[in-house]
């Protein structure tokens, strides 16, 4: 029998303090947004992987992923959303983990508990250095 699911636990990933303050003060906004409302689990998982890969390719720094709170009342019981519950596991997949520097719940103006900021790693400068022309001596 599967273990009961608790609240969504985000992977332990520190979030850049300067970026966090700028988001909190409204001085910075996410550069792209993905809304998973209405998707199946499989479609949402594919969408997250594609979105993170695309954002990393475009060298974006902060993106917003809206999972929704997923809370609903059925027969007097409260149920949590499946997408929100599975989301942390999707971020931990190798192809995503390599691109992500930090994750945190979004501020209320960007969706609060139903959305997450994803801080993407900067591209390594080694790859850009290899494209530079080196001066001849």
MODELLER restraints for C-alpha pairs under 7 A, 6 or more apart:
rsr = mdl.restraints
at = mdl.atoms
rsr.add(forms.Gaussian(group=physical.xy_distance, feature=features.Distance(at['CA:8:A'], at['CA:84:A']), mean=6.88, stdev=0.5))
rsr.add(forms.Gaussian(group=physical.xy_distance, feature=features.Distance(at['CA:8:A'], at['CA:85:A']), mean=5.32, stdev=0.5))
rsr.add(forms.Gaussian(group=physical.xy_distance, feature=features.Distance(at['CA:9:A'], at['CA:88:A']), mean=6.82, stdev=0.5))
rsr.add(forms.Gaussian(group=physical.xy_distance, feature=features.Distance(at['CA:10:A'], at['CA:88:A']), mean=5.44, stdev=0.5))
rsr.add(forms.Gaussian(group=physical.xy_distance, feature=features.Distance(at['CA:11:A'], at['CA:88:A']), mean=6.28, stdev=0.5))
rsr.add(forms.Gaussian(group=physical.xy_distance, feature=features.Distance(at['CA:13:A'], at['CA:101:A']), mean=6.69, stdev=0.5))
rsr.add(forms.Gaussian(group=physical.xy_distance, feature=features.Distance(at['CA:13:A'], at['CA:102:A']), mean=4.62, stdev=0.5))
rsr.add(forms.Gaussian(group=physical.xy_distance, feature=features.Distance(at['CA:13:A'], at['CA:103:A']), mean=5.99, stdev=0.5))
rsr.add(forms.Gaussian(group=physical.xy_distance, feature=features.Distance(at['CA:14:A'], at['CA:102:A']), mean=5.28, stdev=0.5))
rsr.add(forms.Gaussian(group=physical.xy_distance, feature=features.Distance(at['CA:15:A'], at['CA:102:A']), mean=4.69, stdev=0.5))
rsr.add(forms.Gaussian(group=physical.xy_distance, feature=features.Distance(at['CA:15:A'], at['CA:103:A']), mean=6.28, stdev=0.5))
rsr.add(forms.Gaussian(group=physical.xy_distance, feature=features.Distance(at['CA:15:A'], at['CA:104:A']), mean=6.97, stdev=0.5))
rsr.add(forms.Gaussian(group=physical.xy_distance, feature=features.Distance(at['CA:22:A'], at['CA:28:A']), mean=5.17, stdev=0.5))
rsr.add(forms.Gaussian(group=physical.xy_distance, feature=features.Distance(at['CA:23:A'], at['CA:29:A']), mean=6.08, stdev=0.5))
rsr.add(forms.Gaussian(group=physical.xy_distance, feature=features.Distance(at['CA:24:A'], at['CA:107:A']), mean=6.77, stdev=0.5))
rsr.add(forms.Gaussian(group=physical.xy_distance, feature=features.Distance(at['CA:30:A'], at['CA:62:A']), mean=5.12, stdev=0.5))
rsr.add(forms.Gaussian(group=physical.xy_distance, feature=features.Distance(at['CA:30:A'], at['CA:63:A']), mean=4.74, stdev=0.5))
rsr.add(forms.Gaussian(group=physical.xy_distance, feature=features.Distance(at['CA:30:A'], at['CA:64:A']), mean=5.77, stdev=0.5))
rsr.add(forms.Gaussian(group=physical.xy_distance, feature=features.Distance(at['CA:31:A'], at['CA:60:A']), mean=6.59, stdev=0.5))
rsr.add(forms.Gaussian(group=physical.xy_distance, feature=features.Distance(at['CA:31:A'], at['CA:62:A']), mean=5.88, stdev=0.5))
rsr.add(forms.Gaussian(group=physical.xy_distance, feature=features.Distance(at['CA:31:A'], at['CA:63:A']), mean=5.44, stdev=0.5))
rsr.add(forms.Gaussian(group=physical.xy_distance, feature=features.Distance(at['CA:32:A'], at['CA:63:A']), mean=4.95, stdev=0.5))
rsr.add(forms.Gaussian(group=physical.xy_distance, feature=features.Distance(at['CA:32:A'], at['CA:64:A']), mean=6.26, stdev=0.5))
rsr.add(forms.Gaussian(group=physical.xy_distance, feature=features.Distance(at['CA:33:A'], at['CA:63:A']), mean=5.87, stdev=0.5))
rsr.add(forms.Gaussian(group=physical.xy_distance, feature=features.Distance(at['CA:33:A'], at['CA:64:A']), mean=4.67, stdev=0.5))
rsr.add(forms.Gaussian(group=physical.xy_distance, feature=features.Distance(at['CA:33:A'], at['CA:65:A']), mean=5.77, stdev=0.5))
rsr.add(forms.Gaussian(group=physical.xy_distance, feature=features.Distance(at['CA:34:A'], at['CA:64:A']), mean=6.35, stdev=0.5))
rsr.add(forms.Gaussian(group=physical.xy_distance, feature=features.Distance(at['CA:34:A'], at['CA:65:A']), mean=4.82, stdev=0.5))
rsr.add(forms.Gaussian(group=physical.xy_distance, feature=features.Distance(at['CA:34:A'], at['CA:66:A']), mean=6.09, stdev=0.5))
rsr.add(forms.Gaussian(group=physical.xy_distance, feature=features.Distance(at['CA:35:A'], at['CA:65:A']), mean=6.04, stdev=0.5))
rsr.add(forms.Gaussian(group=physical.xy_distance, feature=features.Distance(at['CA:35:A'], at['CA:66:A']), mean=4.66, stdev=0.5))
rsr.add(forms.Gaussian(group=physical.xy_distance, feature=features.Distance(at['CA:35:A'], at['CA:67:A']), mean=6.58, stdev=0.5))
rsr.add(forms.Gaussian(group=physical.xy_distance, feature=features.Distance(at['CA:36:A'], at['CA:44:A']), mean=5.90, stdev=0.5))
rsr.add(forms.Gaussian(group=physical.xy_distance, feature=features.Distance(at['CA:36:A'], at['CA:66:A']), mean=5.92, stdev=0.5))
rsr.add(forms.Gaussian(group=physical.xy_distance, feature=features.Distance(at['CA:36:A'], at['CA:67:A']), mean=5.33, stdev=0.5))
rsr.add(forms.Gaussian(group=physical.xy_distance, feature=features.Distance(at['CA:37:A'], at['CA:67:A']), mean=6.51, stdev=0.5))
rsr.add(forms.Gaussian(group=physical.xy_distance, feature=features.Distance(at['CA:37:A'], at['CA:68:A']), mean=6.51, stdev=0.5))
rsr.add(forms.Gaussian(group=physical.xy_distance, feature=features.Distance(at['CA:41:A'], at['CA:83:A']), mean=6.02, stdev=0.5))
rsr.add(forms.Gaussian(group=physical.xy_distance, feature=features.Distance(at['CA:45:A'], at['CA:90:A']), mean=6.67, stdev=0.5))
rsr.add(forms.Gaussian(group=physical.xy_distance, feature=features.Distance(at['CA:49:A'], at['CA:96:A']), mean=6.54, stdev=0.5))
rsr.add(forms.Gaussian(group=physical.xy_distance, feature=features.Distance(at['CA:52:A'], at['CA:96:A']), mean=6.83, stdev=0.5))
rsr.add(forms.Gaussian(group=physical.xy_distance, feature=features.Distance(at['CA:56:A'], at['CA:99:A']), mean=6.67, stdev=0.5))
rsr.add(forms.Gaussian(group=physical.xy_distance, feature=features.Distance(at['CA:56:A'], at['CA:120:A']), mean=6.66, stdev=0.5))
rsr.add(forms.Gaussian(group=physical.xy_distance, feature=features.Distance(at['CA:59:A'], at['CA:122:A']), mean=6.91, stdev=0.5))
rsr.add(forms.Gaussian(group=physical.xy_distance, feature=features.Distance(at['CA:59:A'], at['CA:123:A']), mean=6.88, stdev=0.5))
rsr.add(forms.Gaussian(group=physical.xy_distance, feature=features.Distance(at['CA:60:A'], at['CA:120:A']), mean=6.97, stdev=0.5))
rsr.add(forms.Gaussian(group=physical.xy_distance, feature=features.Distance(at['CA:61:A'], at['CA:119:A']), mean=5.75, stdev=0.5))
rsr.add(forms.Gaussian(group=physical.xy_distance, feature=features.Distance(at['CA:61:A'], at['CA:120:A']), mean=5.03, stdev=0.5))
rsr.add(forms.Gaussian(group=physical.xy_distance, feature=features.Distance(at['CA:61:A'], at['CA:121:A']), mean=6.98, stdev=0.5))
rsr.add(forms.Gaussian(group=physical.xy_distance, feature=features.Distance(at['CA:62:A'], at['CA:117:A']), mean=6.58, stdev=0.5))
rsr.add(forms.Gaussian(group=physical.xy_distance, feature=features.Distance(at['CA:62:A'], at['CA:118:A']), mean=5.74, stdev=0.5))
rsr.add(forms.Gaussian(group=physical.xy_distance, feature=features.Distance(at['CA:62:A'], at['CA:119:A']), mean=4.71, stdev=0.5))
rsr.add(forms.Gaussian(group=physical.xy_distance, feature=features.Distance(at['CA:62:A'], at['CA:120:A']), mean=6.18, stdev=0.5))
rsr.add(forms.Gaussian(group=physical.xy_distance, feature=features.Distance(at['CA:63:A'], at['CA:117:A']), mean=5.74, stdev=0.5))
rsr.add(forms.Gaussian(group=physical.xy_distance, feature=features.Distance(at['CA:63:A'], at['CA:118:A']), mean=5.33, stdev=0.5))
rsr.add(forms.Gaussian(group=physical.xy_distance, feature=features.Distance(at['CA:63:A'], at['CA:119:A']), mean=6.69, stdev=0.5))
rsr.add(forms.Gaussian(group=physical.xy_distance, feature=features.Distance(at['CA:64:A'], at['CA:115:A']), mean=6.83, stdev=0.5))
rsr.add(forms.Gaussian(group=physical.xy_distance, feature=features.Distance(at['CA:64:A'], at['CA:116:A']), mean=5.68, stdev=0.5))
rsr.add(forms.Gaussian(group=physical.xy_distance, feature=features.Distance(at['CA:64:A'], at['CA:117:A']), mean=4.68, stdev=0.5))
rsr.add(forms.Gaussian(group=physical.xy_distance, feature=features.Distance(at['CA:64:A'], at['CA:118:A']), mean=6.19, stdev=0.5))
rsr.add(forms.Gaussian(group=physical.xy_distance, feature=features.Distance(at['CA:65:A'], at['CA:115:A']), mean=5.62, stdev=0.5))
rsr.add(forms.Gaussian(group=physical.xy_distance, feature=features.Distance(at['CA:65:A'], at['CA:116:A']), mean=5.33, stdev=0.5))
rsr.add(forms.Gaussian(group=physical.xy_distance, feature=features.Distance(at['CA:65:A'], at['CA:117:A']), mean=6.51, stdev=0.5))
rsr.add(forms.Gaussian(group=physical.xy_distance, feature=features.Distance(at['CA:66:A'], at['CA:114:A']), mean=6.00, stdev=0.5))
rsr.add(forms.Gaussian(group=physical.xy_distance, feature=features.Distance(at['CA:66:A'], at['CA:115:A']), mean=4.10, stdev=0.5))
rsr.add(forms.Gaussian(group=physical.xy_distance, feature=features.Distance(at['CA:66:A'], at['CA:116:A']), mean=6.38, stdev=0.5))
rsr.add(forms.Gaussian(group=physical.xy_distance, feature=features.Distance(at['CA:67:A'], at['CA:83:A']), mean=6.24, stdev=0.5))
rsr.add(forms.Gaussian(group=physical.xy_distance, feature=features.Distance(at['CA:67:A'], at['CA:84:A']), mean=5.36, stdev=0.5))
rsr.add(forms.Gaussian(group=physical.xy_distance, feature=features.Distance(at['CA:67:A'], at['CA:114:A']), mean=5.61, stdev=0.5))
rsr.add(forms.Gaussian(group=physical.xy_distance, feature=features.Distance(at['CA:67:A'], at['CA:115:A']), mean=5.59, stdev=0.5))
rsr.add(forms.Gaussian(group=physical.xy_distance, feature=features.Distance(at['CA:68:A'], at['CA:84:A']), mean=6.75, stdev=0.5))
rsr.add(forms.Gaussian(group=physical.xy_distance, feature=features.Distance(at['CA:68:A'], at['CA:114:A']), mean=4.09, stdev=0.5))
rsr.add(forms.Gaussian(group=physical.xy_distance, feature=features.Distance(at['CA:68:A'], at['CA:115:A']), mean=6.34, stdev=0.5))
rsr.add(forms.Gaussian(group=physical.xy_distance, feature=features.Distance(at['CA:69:A'], at['CA:81:A']), mean=6.38, stdev=0.5))
rsr.add(forms.Gaussian(group=physical.xy_distance, feature=features.Distance(at['CA:69:A'], at['CA:84:A']), mean=6.79, stdev=0.5))
rsr.add(forms.Gaussian(group=physical.xy_distance, feature=features.Distance(at['CA:69:A'], at['CA:113:A']), mean=6.36, stdev=0.5))
rsr.add(forms.Gaussian(group=physical.xy_distance, feature=features.Distance(at['CA:69:A'], at['CA:114:A']), mean=4.32, stdev=0.5))
rsr.add(forms.Gaussian(group=physical.xy_distance, feature=features.Distance(at['CA:70:A'], at['CA:80:A']), mean=5.18, stdev=0.5))
rsr.add(forms.Gaussian(group=physical.xy_distance, feature=features.Distance(at['CA:70:A'], at['CA:81:A']), mean=3.68, stdev=0.5))
rsr.add(forms.Gaussian(group=physical.xy_distance, feature=features.Distance(at['CA:70:A'], at['CA:84:A']), mean=6.92, stdev=0.5))
rsr.add(forms.Gaussian(group=physical.xy_distance, feature=features.Distance(at['CA:71:A'], at['CA:78:A']), mean=6.50, stdev=0.5))
rsr.add(forms.Gaussian(group=physical.xy_distance, feature=features.Distance(at['CA:71:A'], at['CA:79:A']), mean=5.52, stdev=0.5))
rsr.add(forms.Gaussian(group=physical.xy_distance, feature=features.Distance(at['CA:71:A'], at['CA:80:A']), mean=4.63, stdev=0.5))
rsr.add(forms.Gaussian(group=physical.xy_distance, feature=features.Distance(at['CA:71:A'], at['CA:81:A']), mean=5.93, stdev=0.5))
rsr.add(forms.Gaussian(group=physical.xy_distance, feature=features.Distance(at['CA:72:A'], at['CA:78:A']), mean=5.60, stdev=0.5))
rsr.add(forms.Gaussian(group=physical.xy_distance, feature=features.Distance(at['CA:72:A'], at['CA:79:A']), mean=5.37, stdev=0.5))
rsr.add(forms.Gaussian(group=physical.xy_distance, feature=features.Distance(at['CA:72:A'], at['CA:80:A']), mean=6.74, stdev=0.5))
rsr.add(forms.Gaussian(group=physical.xy_distance, feature=features.Distance(at['CA:73:A'], at['CA:79:A']), mean=6.33, stdev=0.5))
rsr.add(forms.Gaussian(group=physical.xy_distance, feature=features.Distance(at['CA:91:A'], at['CA:97:A']), mean=5.91, stdev=0.5))
rsr.add(forms.Gaussian(group=physical.xy_distance, feature=features.Distance(at['CA:99:A'], at['CA:120:A']), mean=5.77, stdev=0.5))
rsr.add(forms.Gaussian(group=physical.xy_distance, feature=features.Distance(at['CA:99:A'], at['CA:121:A']), mean=5.49, stdev=0.5))
rsr.add(forms.Gaussian(group=physical.xy_distance, feature=features.Distance(at['CA:100:A'], at['CA:118:A']), mean=6.91, stdev=0.5))
rsr.add(forms.Gaussian(group=physical.xy_distance, feature=features.Distance(at['CA:100:A'], at['CA:119:A']), mean=6.01, stdev=0.5))
rsr.add(forms.Gaussian(group=physical.xy_distance, feature=features.Distance(at['CA:100:A'], at['CA:120:A']), mean=4.49, stdev=0.5))
rsr.add(forms.Gaussian(group=physical.xy_distance, feature=features.Distance(at['CA:100:A'], at['CA:121:A']), mean=5.44, stdev=0.5))
rsr.add(forms.Gaussian(group=physical.xy_distance, feature=features.Distance(at['CA:101:A'], at['CA:119:A']), mean=5.37, stdev=0.5))
rsr.add(forms.Gaussian(group=physical.xy_distance, feature=features.Distance(at['CA:101:A'], at['CA:120:A']), mean=5.16, stdev=0.5))
rsr.add(forms.Gaussian(group=physical.xy_distance, feature=features.Distance(at['CA:101:A'], at['CA:121:A']), mean=4.96, stdev=0.5))
rsr.add(forms.Gaussian(group=physical.xy_distance, feature=features.Distance(at['CA:102:A'], at['CA:118:A']), mean=5.95, stdev=0.5))
rsr.add(forms.Gaussian(group=physical.xy_distance, feature=features.Distance(at['CA:102:A'], at['CA:119:A']), mean=4.83, stdev=0.5))
rsr.add(forms.Gaussian(group=physical.xy_distance, feature=features.Distance(at['CA:102:A'], at['CA:120:A']), mean=6.94, stdev=0.5))
rsr.add(forms.Gaussian(group=physical.xy_distance, feature=features.Distance(at['CA:103:A'], at['CA:116:A']), mean=6.75, stdev=0.5))
rsr.add(forms.Gaussian(group=physical.xy_distance, feature=features.Distance(at['CA:103:A'], at['CA:117:A']), mean=5.70, stdev=0.5))
rsr.add(forms.Gaussian(group=physical.xy_distance, feature=features.Distance(at['CA:103:A'], at['CA:118:A']), mean=4.67, stdev=0.5))
rsr.add(forms.Gaussian(group=physical.xy_distance, feature=features.Distance(at['CA:103:A'], at['CA:119:A']), mean=6.07, stdev=0.5))
rsr.add(forms.Gaussian(group=physical.xy_distance, feature=features.Distance(at['CA:104:A'], at['CA:116:A']), mean=5.58, stdev=0.5))
rsr.add(forms.Gaussian(group=physical.xy_distance, feature=features.Distance(at['CA:104:A'], at['CA:117:A']), mean=5.44, stdev=0.5))
rsr.add(forms.Gaussian(group=physical.xy_distance, feature=features.Distance(at['CA:104:A'], at['CA:118:A']), mean=6.85, stdev=0.5))
rsr.add(forms.Gaussian(group=physical.xy_distance, feature=features.Distance(at['CA:105:A'], at['CA:112:A']), mean=6.48, stdev=0.5))
rsr.add(forms.Gaussian(group=physical.xy_distance, feature=features.Distance(at['CA:105:A'], at['CA:113:A']), mean=5.99, stdev=0.5))
rsr.add(forms.Gaussian(group=physical.xy_distance, feature=features.Distance(at['CA:105:A'], at['CA:115:A']), mean=6.07, stdev=0.5))
rsr.add(forms.Gaussian(group=physical.xy_distance, feature=features.Distance(at['CA:105:A'], at['CA:116:A']), mean=4.38, stdev=0.5))
rsr.add(forms.Gaussian(group=physical.xy_distance, feature=features.Distance(at['CA:105:A'], at['CA:117:A']), mean=6.12, stdev=0.5))
rsr.add(forms.Gaussian(group=physical.xy_distance, feature=features.Distance(at['CA:106:A'], at['CA:112:A']), mean=4.77, stdev=0.5))
rsr.add(forms.Gaussian(group=physical.xy_distance, feature=features.Distance(at['CA:106:A'], at['CA:113:A']), mean=6.53, stdev=0.5))
rsr.add(forms.Gaussian(group=physical.xy_distance, feature=features.Distance(at['CA:106:A'], at['CA:115:A']), mean=5.36, stdev=0.5))
rsr.add(forms.Gaussian(group=physical.xy_distance, feature=features.Distance(at['CA:106:A'], at['CA:116:A']), mean=4.74, stdev=0.5))
rsr.add(forms.Gaussian(group=physical.xy_distance, feature=features.Distance(at['CA:106:A'], at['CA:117:A']), mean=5.52, stdev=0.5))
